[in-house]
Amino acid sequence: MVFYSFLFIALQWLENDPSATLRRKDCIDGFLGSIDKHDGSNVFVDWVRNNDIKLVSSNTPLFFS
């Protein structure tokens, strides 16, 4: 629990970063939770493409460009 508290504090700057996209998800898997139920698009995939992300780690909540 201490690690998650530290991680939360360390990443608070992302909340106001113009390149960050905050998304509430309705399932435990963020990738699947980013799929739009109406048209099948995925806001995570769109975010990666729009921000020219080069490396994405799917095992952690951290994404690097």
Beta strands, then each sheet from edge to edge (+ up, - down):
strand 1: 55-56
strand 2: 63-64
sheet 1: 1+ 2-
end
